[in-house]
Amino acid sequence: MRGLHQMLYEVVDNAIDEVQGGHAKAVHVEIFPDGWVGVCDDGRGIPTDMHPKTGVSALETVLTVSKVTSRHDTRLDDVCVTSTPTD
């Protein structure tokens, strides 16, 4: 469960960074009655190329490593992340 919370935290943190950096104007977080959580923003998207420090995709790095920033050219745009409940 802790890993799921960390992933959600990182997705929300990335969305807020986009707003603070002037690359997005809105962040939408929705908690559904069945335990699902959705996060959307109108920013540049999550980078998808290889991260130079972790050696894995920037997408994986953004979702699993705390406080990592990625400035890359290849991005996954127009995606909303939804996490499922674990119980």
N, CA, C and O atoms as a DFTB+ gen file, in Angstrom:
348 C
 N C O
     1  1       0.817      -1.191       0.000
     2  2       0.000       0.000       0.000
     3  2       0.865       1.261       0.000
     4  3       0.512       2.264      -0.621
     5  1       2.001       1.203       0.702
     6  2       2.878       2.368       0.757
     7  2       3.377       2.749      -0.646
     8  3       3.474       3.933      -0.969
     9  1       3.689       1.754      -1.471
    10  2       4.155       2.036      -2.825
    11  2       3.103       2.743      -3.655
    12  3       3.420       3.638      -4.438
    13  1       1.852       2.345      -3.487
    14  2       0.760       2.971      -4.215
    15  2       0.594       4.427      -3.778
    16  3       0.388       5.311      -4.610
    17  1       0.685       4.668      -2.473
    18  2       0.593       6.037      -1.982
    19  2       1.739       6.887      -2.528
    20  3       1.535       8.043      -2.899
    21  1       2.939       6.317      -2.577
    22  2       4.102       7.054      -3.087
    23  2       3.913       7.389      -4.564
    24  3       4.229       8.500      -4.991
    25  1       3.399       6.435      -5.351
    26  2       3.177       6.683      -6.767
    27  2       2.163       7.816      -6.952
    28  3       2.373       8.707      -7.775
    29  1       1.078       7.786      -6.198
    30  2       0.067       8.836      -6.284
    31  2       0.669      10.183      -5.892
    32  3       0.416      11.194      -6.547
    33  1       1.460      10.195      -4.831
    34  2       2.119      11.422      -4.399
    35  2       2.992      11.986      -5.528
    36  3       2.966      13.187      -5.795
    37  1       3.757      11.121      -6.181
    38  2       4.667      11.578      -7.234
    39  2       3.901      12.115      -8.444
    40  3       4.322      13.095      -9.058
    41  1       2.781      11.478      -8.788
    42  2       1.972      11.951      -9.918
    43  2       1.390      13.328      -9.607
    44  3       1.435      14.225     -10.449
    45  1       0.850      13.497      -8.416
    46  2       0.295      14.793      -8.018
    47  2       1.415      15.836      -7.950
    48  3       1.235      16.968      -8.401
    49  1       2.554      15.466      -7.395
    50  2       3.690      16.379      -7.299
    51  2       4.148      16.829      -8.685
    52  3       4.454      18.004      -8.883
    53  1       4.197      15.906      -9.641
    54  2       4.580      16.242     -11.014
    55  2       3.577      17.226     -11.622
    56  3       3.967      18.178     -12.299
    57  1       2.290      16.993     -11.377
    58  2       1.257      17.884     -11.904
    59  2       1.388      19.284     -11.306
    60  3       1.254      20.276     -12.023
    61  1       1.644      19.370     -10.020
    62  2       1.818      20.664      -9.360
    63  2       3.069      21.371      -9.881
    64  3       3.062      22.588     -10.065
    65  1       4.141      20.615     -10.117
    66  2       5.359      21.199     -10.695
    67  2       5.068      21.829     -12.053
    68  3       5.607      22.887     -12.375
    69  1       4.219      21.185     -12.850
    70  2       3.858      21.726     -14.167
    71  2       3.169      23.084     -14.013
    72  3       3.456      24.014     -14.767
    73  1       2.265      23.202     -13.044
    74  2       1.574      24.473     -12.803
    75  2       2.562      25.526     -12.317
    76  3       2.575      26.651     -12.818
    77  1       3.387      25.161     -11.342
    78  2       4.353      26.118     -10.793
    79  2       5.361      26.566     -11.834
    80  3       5.857      27.691     -11.774
    81  1       5.670      25.697     -12.785
    82  2       6.614      26.044     -13.844
    83  2       5.983      26.790     -15.002
    84  3       6.665      27.140     -15.965
    85  1       4.672      27.038     -14.916
    86  2       3.992      27.777     -15.974
    87  2       3.624      26.931     -17.180
    88  3       3.295      27.478     -18.232
    89  1       3.672      25.600     -17.055
    90  2       3.390      24.709     -18.179
    91  2       1.993      24.104     -18.116
    92  3       1.600      23.357     -19.011
    93  1       1.247      24.419     -17.075
    94  2      -0.131      23.935     -16.917
    95  2      -0.915      24.974     -16.135
    96  3      -0.353      25.794     -15.409
    97  1      -2.224      24.915     -16.305
    98  2      -3.087      25.838     -15.579
    99  2      -4.013      25.121     -14.612
   100  3      -4.603      25.753     -13.736
   101  1      -4.149      23.801     -14.760
   102  2      -5.117      23.082     -13.922
   103  2      -4.615      21.690     -13.551
   104  3      -3.948      21.018     -14.337
   105  1      -4.953      21.281     -12.343
   106  2      -4.716      19.918     -11.863
   107  2      -6.042      19.424     -11.303
   108  3      -6.695      20.121     -10.526
   109  1      -6.432      18.235     -11.697
   110  2      -7.694      17.659     -11.221
   111  2      -7.389      16.324     -10.548
   112  3      -6.868      15.408     -11.184
   113  1      -7.714      16.215      -9.266
   114  2      -7.556      14.969      -8.524
   115  2      -8.944      14.542      -8.091
   116  3      -9.675      15.316      -7.473
   117  1      -9.311      13.306      -8.417
   118  2     -10.628      12.805      -8.055
   119  2     -10.495      11.479      -7.320
   120  3      -9.826      10.561      -7.794
   121  1     -11.127      11.386      -6.175
   122  2     -11.177      10.139      -5.415
   123  2     -12.572       9.557      -5.608
   124  3     -13.569      10.168      -5.221
   125  1     -12.632       8.394      -6.198
   126  2     -13.903       7.761      -6.519
   127  2     -14.403       6.927      -5.336
   128  3     -13.598       6.469      -4.526
   129  1     -15.717       6.724      -5.227
   130  2     -16.286       5.972      -4.100
   131  2     -15.751       4.540      -3.961
   132  3     -15.731       3.988      -2.861
   133  1     -15.318       3.942      -5.082
   134  2     -14.830       2.562      -5.022
   135  2     -13.336       2.465      -4.696
   136  3     -12.765       1.376      -4.748
   137  1     -12.691       3.605      -4.356
   138  2     -11.290       3.581      -3.957
   139  2     -10.307       3.952      -5.052
   140  3      -9.116       4.082      -4.768
   141  1     -10.746       4.126      -6.278
   142  2      -9.867       4.560      -7.364
   143  2      -9.535       6.034      -7.186
   144  3     -10.310       6.788      -6.598
   145  1      -8.374       6.439      -7.699
   146  2      -7.977       7.838      -7.677
   147  2      -7.527       8.218      -9.080
   148  3      -6.757       7.491      -9.707
   149  1      -8.006       9.355      -9.572
   150  2      -7.604       9.849     -10.888
   151  2      -6.900      11.181     -10.751
   152  3      -7.306      12.018      -9.944
   153  1      -5.841      11.391     -11.535
   154  2      -5.090      12.650     -11.530
   155  2      -4.885      13.089     -12.977
   156  3      -4.356      12.333     -13.791
   157  1      -5.305      14.310     -13.293
   158  2      -5.111      14.860     -14.638
   159  2      -4.583      16.280     -14.525
   160  3      -4.903      17.001     -13.580
   161  1      -3.773      16.674     -15.495
   162  2      -3.384      18.071     -15.614
   163  2      -3.315      18.414     -17.091
   164  3      -3.339      17.526     -17.942
   165  1      -3.230      19.696     -17.393
   166  2      -3.142      20.131     -18.783
   167  2      -1.722      20.568     -19.138
   168  3      -1.523      21.463     -19.959
   169  1      -0.745      19.927     -18.512
   170  2       0.658      20.264     -18.728
   171  2       1.277      19.525     -19.904
   172  3       0.570      19.039     -20.787
   173  1       2.591      19.445     -19.906
   174  2       3.354      18.877     -21.023
   175  2       3.344      17.363     -21.061
   176  3       3.705      16.782     -22.084
   177  1       2.948      16.711     -19.998
   178  2       2.975      15.254     -19.962
   179  2       4.212      14.741     -19.247
   180  3       5.137      15.499     -18.955
   181  1       4.216      13.447     -18.971
   182  2       5.336      12.822     -18.276
   183  2       6.368      12.380     -19.310
   184  3       6.007      11.762     -20.311
   185  1       7.637      12.685     -19.087
   186  2       8.670      12.273     -20.035
   187  2       8.746      10.750     -20.153
   188  3       8.514      10.034     -19.178
   189  1       9.073      10.258     -21.353
   190  2       9.109       8.810     -21.572
   191  2      10.472       8.276     -21.983
   192  3      10.651       7.060     -22.056
   193  1      11.443       9.151     -22.256
   194  2      12.757       8.647     -22.664
   195  2      13.540       8.154     -21.439
   196  3      13.067       8.273     -20.309
   197  1      14.715       7.612     -21.664
   198  2      15.528       7.074     -20.573
   199  2      16.030       8.203     -19.677
   200  3      16.473       9.245     -20.161
   201  1      15.957       7.984     -18.377
   202  2      16.438       8.972     -17.420
   203  2      17.939       8.764     -17.231
   204  3      18.364       7.638     -16.971
   205  1      18.759       9.816     -17.355
   206  2      20.204       9.642     -17.332
   207  2      20.775       9.151     -15.996
   208  3      21.823       8.505     -15.980
   209  1      20.107       9.443     -14.884
   210  2      20.647       9.048     -13.583
   211  2      20.156       7.682     -13.117
   212  3      20.882       6.972     -12.422
   213  1      18.932       7.305     -13.489
   214  2      18.393       6.033     -12.984
   215  2      18.578       4.882     -13.961
   216  3      18.566       3.721     -13.551
   217  1      18.749       5.179     -15.246
   218  2      18.938       4.125     -16.244
   219  2      17.650       3.428     -16.665
   220  3      17.696       2.464     -17.428
   221  1      16.504       3.898     -16.184
   222  2      15.212       3.365     -16.620
   223  2      14.415       4.521     -17.218
   224  3      14.855       5.670     -17.169
   225  1      13.257       4.228     -17.777
   226  2      12.479       5.287     -18.415
   227  2      12.149       6.390     -17.415
   228  3      11.975       6.144     -16.222
   229  1      12.069       7.607     -17.933
   230  2      11.713       8.730     -17.077
   231  2      10.305       8.547     -16.504
   232  3      10.026       8.994     -15.392
   233  1       9.424       7.894     -17.256
   234  2       8.081       7.609     -16.751
   235  2       8.157       6.760     -15.486
   236  3       7.525       7.085     -14.481
   237  1       8.933       5.669     -15.533
   238  2       9.099       4.825     -14.350
   239  2       9.766       5.594     -13.211
   240  3       9.383       5.450     -12.050
   241  1      10.752       6.399     -13.545
   242  2      11.463       7.175     -12.527
   243  2      10.534       8.165     -11.844
   244  3      10.537       8.273     -10.618
   245  1       9.736       8.894     -12.628
   246  2       8.816       9.877     -12.067
   247  2       7.820       9.221     -11.114
   248  3       7.454       9.809     -10.096
   249  1       7.383       8.009     -11.439
   250  2       6.365       7.343     -10.627
   251  2       6.928       6.584      -9.437
   252  3       6.176       6.226      -8.530
   253  1       8.242       6.327      -9.416
   254  2       8.765       5.462      -8.350
   255  2       9.888       6.058      -7.512
   256  3      10.204       5.514      -6.454
   257  1      10.501       7.155      -7.944
   258  2      11.612       7.744      -7.206
   259  2      11.195       9.117      -6.704
   260  3      10.757       9.966      -7.480
   261  1      11.331       9.326      -5.422
   262  2      10.875      10.569      -4.805
   263  2      11.720      11.763      -5.226
   264  3      12.949      11.692      -5.266
   265  1      11.046      12.848      -5.537
   266  2      11.652      14.152      -5.829
   267  2      12.670      14.136      -6.960
   268  3      13.726      14.761      -6.861
   269  1      12.355      13.427      -8.026
   270  2      13.210      13.419      -9.210
   271  2      12.572      14.323     -10.246
   272  3      11.366      14.245     -10.481
   273  1      13.370      15.182     -10.869
   274  2      12.856      15.999     -11.957
   275  2      13.437      15.489     -13.261
   276  3      14.582      15.040     -13.309
   277  1      12.647      15.561     -14.311
   278  2      13.081      15.105     -15.624
   279  2      12.797      16.184     -16.639
   280  3      11.669      16.666     -16.745
   281  1      13.797      16.559     -17.372
   282  2      13.628      17.523     -18.440
   283  2      14.066      16.830     -19.728
   284  3      15.249      16.818     -20.070
   285  1      13.102      16.257     -20.432
   286  2      13.420      15.472     -21.622
   287  2      12.520      15.876     -22.778
   288  3      11.508      16.548     -22.577
   289  1      12.882      15.469     -23.983
   290  2      12.142      15.843     -25.180
   291  2      10.949      14.933     -25.462
   292  3       9.931      15.407     -25.966
   293  1      11.046      13.658     -25.157
   294  2       9.980      12.721     -25.460
   295  2       9.022      12.669     -24.284
   296  3       9.428      12.349     -23.166
   297  1       7.749      12.980     -24.524
   298  2       6.787      13.043     -23.433
   299  2       5.520      12.282     -23.797
   300  3       5.150      12.167     -24.965
   301  1       4.873      11.773     -22.770
   302  2       3.596      11.098     -22.920
   303  2       2.532      12.134     -22.595
   304  3       2.264      12.402     -21.424
   305  1       1.921      12.718     -23.621
   306  2       0.973      13.811     -23.428
   307  2      -0.457      13.304     -23.303
   308  3      -0.779      12.185     -23.702
   309  1      -1.298      14.152     -22.741
   310  2      -2.735      13.902     -22.651
   311  2      -3.064      12.571     -21.999
   312  3      -3.892      11.812     -22.503
   313  1      -2.425      12.293     -20.893
   314  2      -2.676      11.046     -20.170
   315  2      -3.123      11.374     -18.767
   316  3      -2.558      12.250     -18.111
   317  1      -4.128      10.677     -18.316
   318  2      -4.564      10.776     -16.939
   319  2      -4.154       9.480     -16.246
   320  3      -4.328       8.392     -16.795
   321  1      -3.621       9.601     -15.065
   322  2      -3.183       8.431     -14.307
   323  2      -4.265       8.070     -13.319
   324  3      -4.747       8.926     -12.577
   325  1      -4.648       6.811     -13.305
   326  2      -5.643       6.328     -12.355
   327  2      -5.036       5.183     -11.599
   328  3      -4.477       4.267     -12.204
   329  1      -5.132       5.212     -10.293
   330  2      -4.590       4.106      -9.507
   331  2      -5.742       3.330      -8.883
   332  3      -6.762       3.903      -8.502
   333  1      -5.562       2.038      -8.787
   334  2      -6.606       1.174      -8.257
   335  2      -6.401       0.932      -6.785
   336  3      -5.274       1.012      -6.298
   337  1      -7.459       0.639      -6.068
   338  2      -7.308       0.288      -4.659
   339  2      -6.601      -1.061      -4.524
   340  3      -6.693      -1.907      -5.414
   341  1      -5.906      -1.254      -3.425
   342  2      -5.181      -2.519      -3.252
   343  2      -5.910      -3.495      -2.331
   344  3      -5.463      -4.631      -2.178
   345  1      -7.010      -3.088      -1.720
   346  2      -7.732      -4.046      -0.885
   347  2      -9.049      -4.437      -1.474
   348  3      -9.774      -5.238      -0.885
